[in-house]
């Protein structure tokens, strides 16, 4: 358990910064997860891996397509995709290594 606690202590220094976490799993998940480190504890690490989109226009203003058309599929300026972003939750026991910027 001492190793996990030391790793978590190291990770906590980089909260709010972009890191890449490599896991012990195979396939695509073993290639690493990159994102902004939100939190780290002895159970899990949370990375904001995709940011949600900002509003395309203020409420009540006219957009290029005549205003918000409703729903997430075709709002102002034809916004499409995930408006909320995504968070990766990685069990701490599955972390093989993490990489961060030197500065």
C-alpha positions as CSV (number, residue, x, y, z in Angstrom):
1,X,0.0,0.0,0.0
2,X,3.0,2.3,0.6
3,X,3.7,2.4,-3.2
4,X,0.2,3.5,-4.0
5,X,0.2,6.2,-1.4
6,X,3.5,7.6,-2.7
7,X,2.2,7.5,-6.3
8,X,-1.0,9.4,-5.3
9,X,1.1,11.9,-3.4
10,X,3.1,12.5,-6.6
11,X,-0.1,12.7,-8.7
12,X,-1.7,15.3,-6.3
13,X,1.1,17.7,-7.1
14,X,-0.3,18.0,-10.7
15,X,-4.0,18.5,-10.0
16,X,-5.2,21.1,-12.5
17,X,-2.5,20.2,-15.0
18,X,-2.5,18.0,-18.1
19,X,-1.1,14.5,-17.5
20,X,-1.1,11.2,-19.3
21,X,-1.8,8.1,-17.2
22,X,-0.8,4.7,-18.5
23,X,-2.6,1.6,-17.2
24,X,-1.7,-2.0,-16.8
25,X,-4.5,-3.1,-19.1
26,X,-4.1,-4.0,-22.7
27,X,-5.5,-2.7,-25.9
28,X,-6.3,1.0,-26.4
29,X,-6.7,1.6,-22.7
30,X,-3.1,0.5,-22.1
31,X,-1.9,3.3,-24.5
32,X,-2.8,5.9,-21.8
33,X,-5.4,8.5,-20.9
34,X,-4.5,12.2,-21.3
35,X,-6.4,15.0,-19.6
36,X,-6.5,17.5,-16.9
37,X,-6.1,15.9,-13.5
38,X,-9.2,16.6,-11.4
39,X,-8.5,14.4,-8.4
40,X,-6.4,11.5,-7.1
41,X,-6.8,9.3,-4.1
42,X,-6.0,5.7,-3.1
43,X,-9.0,4.4,-4.9
44,X,-9.1,6.3,-8.3
45,X,-7.8,9.1,-10.4
46,X,-10.1,11.4,-12.4
47,X,-9.1,13.0,-15.6
48,X,-11.1,15.5,-17.6
49,X,-10.3,14.0,-21.0
50,X,-12.7,16.1,-23.2
51,X,-13.9,19.6,-22.5
52,X,-17.5,20.4,-23.0
53,X,-18.2,23.1,-25.7
54,X,-18.8,26.7,-24.6
55,X,-22.1,28.3,-25.4
56,X,-22.2,29.4,-29.1
57,X,-24.3,32.4,-28.3
58,X,-25.8,34.2,-25.3
59,X,-29.4,33.4,-24.4
60,X,-31.8,35.8,-26.1
61,X,-29.3,36.8,-28.8
62,X,-29.6,36.0,-32.5
63,X,-27.2,33.4,-33.9
64,X,-26.3,33.0,-37.5
65,X,-29.0,30.4,-37.9
66,X,-31.7,32.5,-36.3
67,X,-31.3,31.4,-32.7
68,X,-31.1,28.2,-30.8
69,X,-33.0,25.4,-32.5
70,X,-33.4,23.3,-29.4
71,X,-31.6,20.1,-28.4
72,X,-27.9,19.4,-28.5
73,X,-27.8,18.2,-32.1
74,X,-28.3,21.5,-33.9
75,X,-28.1,24.5,-31.6
76,X,-26.5,27.9,-32.3
77,X,-23.9,27.8,-35.2
78,X,-24.8,24.2,-35.9
79,X,-23.1,22.8,-32.7
80,X,-22.9,19.1,-32.7
81,X,-21.1,16.7,-30.4
82,X,-20.8,16.2,-26.6
83,X,-21.7,19.5,-24.8
84,X,-20.7,18.1,-21.4
85,X,-17.2,16.7,-21.9
86,X,-16.0,13.5,-20.5
87,X,-14.2,12.3,-17.4
88,X,-12.0,9.2,-17.2
89,X,-12.0,7.4,-13.8
90,X,-9.0,5.1,-13.5
91,X,-8.6,2.7,-10.5
92,X,-5.4,3.6,-8.8
93,X,-4.3,0.0,-8.6
94,X,-4.3,-0.2,-12.4
95,X,-1.9,2.7,-13.0
96,X,1.5,1.6,-14.4
97,X,2.9,5.2,-14.9
98,X,2.0,8.8,-15.4
99,X,3.7,11.5,-17.4
100,X,3.6,15.3,-16.8
101,X,5.3,18.4,-18.1
102,X,8.6,19.2,-16.5
103,X,7.6,22.8,-15.9
